[in-house]
Amino acid sequence: MTKLSIYLTFDGNCEAAFTFYRSIFGTTFTDFNRFNEMPPQDGQPPISAELGNRIMHVVLPINDHLVIMGSDTMPEHQHIVGNNFSLSIIAESKADADRFFTSLADGANITMPIADTFWGAYFGMLTDKFGIQWLVNYDYPKTV
């Protein structure tokens, strides 16, 4: 089956962001590499210690169906945090939704506090302290 993963780029704070996300989801990195682990490139000057410590690639499974991946950019690549995407968490319970939202809200800009909505969900939106937009949702069971 084809899977869709989210890939996030950061400007030097990828490790902090993914450590934060790992603490929220309680999962373990399945891949974690720094730029200083790359073999020397022919004709290229050695990478500085500061840039070498940046994250080249990290993978964090969220569950059996979703992973988030990320890396830091290098100075020659412009880093732009866009507003054309959000990460959407569909929680299994209202308590989980509260836990996710409260954890992500640390240092965040809350766009919409988590609350019951007219469409039958418990929902909130925020932009975390790393500039990533999150939607946290719990759908109440439908009654007929």
C-alpha positions as CSV (number, residue, x, y, z in Angstrom):
1,M,0.0,0.0,0.0
2,T,1.2,3.5,-0.8
3,K,1.8,5.7,2.2
4,L,1.9,9.4,2.5
5,S,4.3,11.0,5.0
6,I,4.9,14.5,6.0
7,Y,8.4,16.0,5.6
8,L,9.2,19.1,7.5
9,T,12.3,21.3,7.1
10,F,13.8,23.5,9.8
11,D,16.6,26.1,10.0
12,G,18.8,24.5,12.6
13,N,16.2,23.5,15.1
14,C,15.0,20.2,13.6
15,E,16.4,18.1,16.5
16,A,14.6,20.3,19.1
17,A,11.4,20.1,17.2
18,F,11.5,16.3,16.7
19,T,12.6,15.7,20.3
20,F,9.5,17.8,21.3
21,Y,7.3,15.7,19.0
22,R,8.7,12.4,20.2
23,S,7.9,13.5,23.8
24,I,4.3,14.1,22.8
25,F,3.7,10.9,20.7
26,G,5.8,8.6,22.9
27,T,7.5,6.9,19.9
28,T,11.1,6.3,18.9
29,F,13.1,7.6,16.0
30,T,13.7,5.0,13.3
31,D,16.3,7.0,11.5
32,F,18.4,9.9,12.8
33,N,21.4,11.2,10.8
34,R,23.5,14.4,11.0
35,F,25.2,16.1,8.1
36,N,28.6,15.3,9.6
37,E,27.9,11.6,9.1
38,M,28.1,12.1,5.3
39,P,31.3,10.9,3.6
40,P,33.5,13.8,2.3
41,Q,32.4,15.1,-1.1
42,D,35.1,15.3,-3.8
43,G,36.2,18.8,-4.3
44,Q,34.0,20.2,-1.5
45,P,35.4,21.9,1.6
46,P,34.8,20.1,4.9
47,I,31.5,21.1,6.6
48,S,31.8,23.2,9.7
49,A,31.2,21.6,13.1
50,E,28.1,23.8,13.5
51,L,26.5,22.9,10.2
52,G,27.7,19.3,10.5
53,N,25.6,19.0,13.7
54,R,22.4,19.9,11.9
55,I,20.0,17.1,11.1
56,M,20.2,15.6,7.6
57,H,17.3,13.2,8.1
58,V,15.0,12.1,10.9
59,V,12.0,9.7,10.9
60,L,9.5,9.6,13.7
61,P,6.6,7.1,13.4
62,I,3.4,8.4,14.9
63,N,1.5,5.1,14.5
64,D,1.3,2.1,12.1
65,H,0.1,4.4,9.2
66,L,1.9,7.7,9.6
67,V,5.4,8.9,10.0
68,I,6.8,12.4,10.1
69,M,10.2,13.1,8.7
70,G,12.4,16.1,8.7
71,S,15.7,17.8,8.2
72,D,17.5,21.1,8.7
73,T,18.3,23.3,5.7
74,M,21.7,24.5,4.9
75,P,22.6,28.3,4.5
76,E,22.6,28.1,0.7
77,H,18.9,26.9,0.7
78,Q,16.4,29.5,1.8
79,H,14.2,28.2,4.7
80,I,10.6,29.4,4.5
81,V,7.9,28.2,6.9
82,G,4.8,28.2,4.8
83,N,1.1,28.4,5.7
84,N,0.0,26.0,3.0
85,F,0.0,22.9,5.1
86,S,-1.0,21.7,8.6
87,L,-0.5,18.5,10.5
88,S,-3.8,17.1,11.5
89,I,-4.1,14.7,14.5
90,I,-7.2,12.6,14.7
91,A,-7.3,11.5,18.3
92,E,-8.9,8.3,19.5
93,S,-10.4,10.0,22.6
94,K,-11.2,13.5,23.9
95,A,-8.6,12.9,26.6
96,D,-5.9,12.2,23.9
97,A,-7.0,15.3,22.0
98,D,-6.6,17.4,25.2
99,R,-3.2,15.8,25.8
100,F,-1.9,16.5,22.3
101,F,-3.3,20.0,22.2
102,T,-1.9,20.9,25.7
103,S,1.5,19.5,24.9
104,L,1.7,21.2,21.5
105,A,0.5,24.5,23.0
106,D,3.8,24.9,24.9
107,G,5.2,28.2,23.4
108,A,2.6,28.1,20.6
109,N,0.2,30.6,19.0
110,I,-3.2,29.2,19.6
111,T,-5.4,30.0,16.6
112,M,-8.5,28.3,17.9
113,P,-8.7,26.9,21.5
114,I,-9.7,23.2,21.6
115,A,-13.5,23.0,22.2
116,D,-16.7,21.3,21.1
117,T,-17.7,22.4,17.6
118,F,-21.0,22.7,15.8
119,W,-20.0,19.8,13.4
120,G,-19.8,17.3,16.3
121,A,-16.1,17.3,17.0
122,Y,-13.8,18.4,19.7
123,F,-11.3,20.6,17.7
124,G,-8.5,23.1,18.1
125,M,-5.8,24.8,16.0
126,L,-2.4,26.2,16.8
127,T,1.0,27.1,15.4
128,D,3.7,25.5,17.5
129,K,6.8,27.2,18.7
130,F,8.6,25.9,15.6
131,G,6.2,27.5,13.2
132,I,4.3,24.3,12.3
133,Q,0.5,24.5,12.1
134,W,-1.4,21.7,13.9
135,L,-5.1,20.7,13.8
136,V,-6.2,18.5,16.7
137,N,-9.5,16.7,16.3
138,Y,-11.6,14.2,18.1
139,D,-14.8,13.1,16.3
140,Y,-17.6,12.3,18.7
141,P,-19.3,9.0,17.9
142,K,-22.2,9.5,15.5
143,T,-25.7,8.8,16.9
144,V,-28.5,7.8,14.6
